[in-house]
Amino acid sequence: MRRITRQMHVGNVKIGSDAPIAVQSMTTTYTRDIDSTVAQIKRLEDVGCEIARVAVPEVADAEALGAIKRQIKIPLVADIHYDPKLAMIAIEQGVDKIRINPGNLNGQRTAFDQIAKACMERDIAMRIGVNSGSLDALHQREAEMRKVQVRLLEDGTLEKSDPADERRRERDDLTMRMVAKALEYCTWADELGYYNYDVSLKSSNVLTAVQAYRAFAARSDVPLHLGITEAGTHVTGAVKSAVGFALLLSEGIGDTIRVSLTAEPEEEIPVAYEILRSLELRSRGVTFVSCPSCGRVEIDVMRVANEVEKRLAKVQTPIQVAVMGCVVNGPGESRDADVGLAGGRGKGVIFRKGEVVKTVPESEFLDAVLQEVASLLPEAEAKIVYPGTGELGAVSGGRTRKEGYKSLPMATAATSEE
């Protein structure tokens, strides 16, 4: 059951209560490079990003925000660290939300009050974004190395401390300090009568983040932005985010999410939606089913599946597509999907809504699947997915148990790579 929270808004996007869990990302461009930043945000819009955040480390970046805001469709968030003056410039530029970091905001209460009052006057949202790595940035604690403690007992034996117990104690201490800092800032906001804010409690350690979010959720009804910060490259980051988010979202905790990857930001969005679809929290976009391939498969299912998924990346209409190469599960999975391919021995059966449409050779798999998908989509999306009959060509030369993988003829291969 979804956790009951107060509701806030970021531009026209509602966060919390019964609003859909919003998906957001952060640009990798220098914000002062207006053209590059706008182009990247437009790519994010194309794949379903609902809120975009940009870094604002210097005045030149803050002063570019208005020009960026005027050219994009989704709400814009200014990410502020250290200098409260940057937040004030961002507010004047008309952003939809200010993210501040309680661990490194110079001026603390005085600066916060100034920013919050300005946000309140202009109906601008705020995120109180606590990060474990910068929690003590203004008051650096002395670095402490975890040591194995050894104690001599009365019977002459040595007793060692357990490093795992030490880690648990450190995690408990860290998460409680994260929660206390977030609640302190929430109290400041509420005392001003400012309620249009949410909170994040991020860590690169999944268990630390989960523990902090759970502890905060038990103490407050403020909406929560979920994130595993510095999660890693595509595989590592996707796995860590999926584990952390699943633990929290399955408990009803979380109102907006960002999957943090060391990758182009538009690669974060499909991962985020896949997590939400897997938990049946959002139905937007393609639910993609494909077999992992094995010795039973006699088509190049890996290349076909990857190419189909790539071509459907911009689809936002809820639809299920299956690409299967196995005689065991293929027909059933393909029949259950809105559009399915059950392939074998160089040919495949195309299903639409459970009915057999036709049988095609492997060289026509991509064309046939995308044509059927396009027939179920709104016109604008259909044109993106399927440009026209026979124009896509083969994506592989096939695979058989006798001959293994076969190469495409050079002319066909060149066409498929364009």
N, C-alpha and C positions, 0 to 999 in steps of 0.2 A: 504494500500500500504506500502511495506517495506521501512523503512527509508534508504536513500542512505548514505553509509559511505565509508570511505577508507577501504581497506582490509589489514589484517595482517595474520600471520600464526603462529601456535604453533606446532612445528614439521611439520608433513605432513597434519595437519588439518587447513583449511582456516577458518578465522573468519571475518564476515562483508561482506558488499556489497551483492552479489547474492549468497554467500555460504550458505548452509543449517545451520539452527540454531543448534549449537553444544551442546551436553549434557555432563555435567561433574559432578564429585563428589569429595569427600575428604576422605581419609582413616582415621580410628580411631585407628590404631596401633601406637606403638612407632616406629618411622621411623628407629631407630638404630637396631630394630629387623627385619633384612632384610628378613628372610624367611616368617615371618607372614605378613609383608607388601606386599611382592610379591604375596603371596597367596591371599590376599584380593584384590589386583589390578586385578589379573587374574579372580576372581569372578566378579568383575566389568566389565571386558572385556566381559565375558560370557553373561551378560544381556544388553550389548550395550553401556556402558560408552565409551566416545570418548576422554576424557582428565581426568587424575587423579592428584589430588593435595595432597601433604603430608606436615605435620607440621615439621618445622625445628627449634626447640627451642634452641638446643645446638650443639656444634661442632660434637659430636658423631653422631648426626642425619644427619648433612650435609655431613659428610665423608662416610655415607652409601649410598648416592644417586647414585653414579656411578654403584655400584653393583646391585641396584634395577633397574636402567634404562636398564641395559644389559639383564634383564630377562623378560621384559614386552614388549607389542606390541604398547601400546598407549602412547601419549606424557605425560611427567612427569613435574609437576609444583612444585617448592619449595616455601612454604609459609613462608615468612620472616617478623619478627617483631623485632623492636628495633635495633638489632646489624647488621650493614651493612657487617661485616666480614663474617657472615653466608651466605650472598648472594654471596660473592666472592668465597667462598669454593664451593657453589652449582654450580656456573658457571663453575668452574674448573672441577667439577664432570660430567659435560655434560648434565645438565637438559635442558628441552625444553623451560621453562618459569620460570621467577621469579615473585612472587607476593610481592609487598611492600605495607606498610600501611603508607600513608602520615602523619597520626596522631601520629605515634610513632617511626618514623625512626630517630634514633640518627644521628646527623650530617647534617640532612636535605639536603640543596642544594649540599654541598660538597660530602656527601655520595651518593646522587642520581646520580650526574654526574659520579662518579666512577663506580657505578653499571651499569648505562645506557651505558657508553662507552665500558665496558667489554661485555655487552650483544650485542652491535652493532658489535663488532669485531668477535663474534662467532655466529652471526645470531640467537640469543636467544631472545624470546619474553618477554614482561613484562606486568603485570597487575598493574595499579595504583588503589589500592583497598581501597576506603574510607569507613569507618564504622562510623555510628553516635555515637556508644558507645565509640569509642576511638579517636574521632576527636581531642580532646584536651588533649590527654594523656601526652604530653610533657609540656603542659602549662595549668595545671588544673585550670579551672574557679571555682570560689567559688560556692559551692553548694547553689542553690536557691530553697527554698520551695515555691510552688505555694500557694498563700494566697488569700482568699476572701477579697477584699478591700471594706470597708464601708465608705461612705461619707455622711456627714450631709448637706442637701440642705437648701436653704434660707427659704423654707416654713416649715422647721422642720421635713421633712420626710428623711428617710435613703435610700441611693441608693447603691446597691451591684454590684460589678463587676461580670461579667459572666465567670465562669470557662471555659466554652467552647470557649469563645473568647480568653481567656488567652492561652489555648492550641493551638488555631490556630495561634496566634502570635508567640508562641514559635516554632511551626512547621515551620512557614515561616522563622524565623531567623535561625533555625538549617539547613534547606535545602539549604538556600543561602550560609551558611558557608561551607557546604559539597561541593557544586558545585564550590565555589571559590577555595577551596583547590585542588580539582581535576584539575581545569583549570590551576592553578598555576603550578602544576607538568607537565601537558601536554605542557605548554609553555616552561618549562625547557627542556623537551625531544625534542621538535621541534627545539629549538635553537641549540641543538647538532646535528641535522640532523637525529635523531632517531625516527622512525615512527612505528616500529613493536610492538605496545602496544595497550591495550584496558583499559577500565575504569569500575569500579563498584562503586555504591553509595548505600551501604546496610544499612538497619535498621531493627530492629525487629518489628517496627511499619509499617504496610503495606502502610498507607497513606503518611507517611514521605518518604518512599522509592520511591513510585510512583511519588510524587511531585519532589523529587530530580532528578530522571531519566528524567522526562519530561523537567525540567529546563535545565539540561545539554544537552539533545538532541536538544533543541532549539538553543544552542550556539556552538555546535561542531559537526564534522562529524567523531569523534573517535568511533570505535565499542564499544558496551556496553555489559558487562557481567551482567546478571540479577540475583539477589538473595535477598531473605528476610532472613536476618541472625537470628540465634537463633529462628527459626520459631516455634519449639516445637516438640512434639511427633507426631506419625504417622498421626493421624486425624487432629490435630491442625495445624501441619506444612504443610500438604498437602493442607488444605483449604486455609491457609494464602498465600502460594506460588501460588496456582491456581488463587486466586483473584488478587493478585498483578501482576502476569505474564499476565493474560488475559487482564487486563486494558492496560498494556504497549504493549504487542505483537499485540493486535487488532489495535493499533495505529501505528504499524510498528516499534516500539522501542524494541530493544533487538537482540543480535547476538549470544549469548551463554547463557545457563542457568544452575544453580545448585539448585535443591530442597534440602533445608537444613532440615534434620529430626534428631530427637534424636532416632536413629535406626541404624541398620547395613547399611553401605553406599549402598550396592547393592539394598536395598529397596527404595532408592531415584530414581533410574533410571526408573522403570516402571511408577512412578508418573510423572516424567518429560516428558516422551514420550506420556503419556496419555494427558497431557495438550497440547502438540504440535499437537497431532492427532486431538484433539477436536477442535482446531483452524484451522485445515487443513494446518498446516505448516510443518509437517513431516508425512510420511506414514509408517515409519519403525515399524515392530512388529505387534502384534495382537490388532485389535480393538475388544473389548469384549463387548457383549451385553447380559444382563441377566435381568430377571424380578425380582422385589423386593420381590415377594411372597405376597399372600393374601389369603383370605378365599376361593377363587375359586381353588387354586392350590392343586392338589392331587399327587404330587411327592415331594421329599425332595430337592427342587430346590436350596436351599441355600448351602447345602453340595456339591451337584453335581457341581454347578457353581464355588464355591471356589476351588474345586479340579481340575477342568478343567483349570481354570485360572492359578493356581499354576504350573501345568504341562507344560503350554505354556510360562512360564516366559522367557525362553531363546530363543524363536523364534524371529528372526529379519526380516523374510520375511513378507511383508505387506499382511495381511489376516484378514477377519472378521469372528468371531465365535459367534454364539448366543446359549444360553441355556435358554429355556423358559418353564414355567410350566403352562401357562394360555391359556385357550381355546379362549379368546378374542383376544389377540395380538400375541400369540405364533406362530401360523402357518405363519402369515405374516412376522414377524421379522426373523423367521428361514429360510423362503424361500428367503428373501433378502440377507442373509449372504452367505459367501462362504461355510461354514458348519454350520448347525443349528440343534438343538434338540427341538422339540415341544412335551413336555411330558404331560401325564394326566392319572390318575387312574392306576398307576403302570406300564405304558408302554409309549413308545415315538416313534415318527417318526423322522428319520434321513434324513436331506436334504443335498444335495451337489449341489452348483451352481443353486439353485432354483428347483431342481428335487428331488422327493422322492427316497431315496435309499433303505430303509427298515424300518421295525418296530421292536423294540427290547424291552424286559422287563427291568424294572428299574435296575436290578442287572447288566445289560450290558451297561448302559448308558456311563460310562466313557470309556470303551473299544471301543465302537462304534464311539463315537465322535472323539476320538484321532486317531483312524484308518483312518477316513475320512480326518482329518486335515493333517495327515502324508502323505496321497496320493497326497496332493497339494504342498508339501514342497520339497526343495532340499534334496538329500539323507542324508547328514550329519545332518540336522535338524530333518528329519523324524525319524532317529534312536533314537534321544534324546526324541522325543515326544511319540513314540509308539514302545515299545520294542518287541511286538509280540502278536499274537492272544490269547485272553483269559487270559493273564497274570496279568491284572490289578485288576480284581475283582470289587465287589460292594463297594460303598463309604457310602451307607446308607441303612437302612431297608425299606425306603419308608415312605409315609405319606398319610392318608386318612381322610376325614371329620368325618367318623364314629369312627376311632380308634386313630387318631392323629399320632404322629411320632412313628415308630416302630424301635426296635433295630435290629442290624445285628446279625446273629449267631456268636458265639465267634470265630470260626475258620476263618470265612470270615473277621470279623473285624480285627483280628490280621494280616491277609494278607494285608489288605488295608492300614495299618499303617506302614508297613515296607518300 
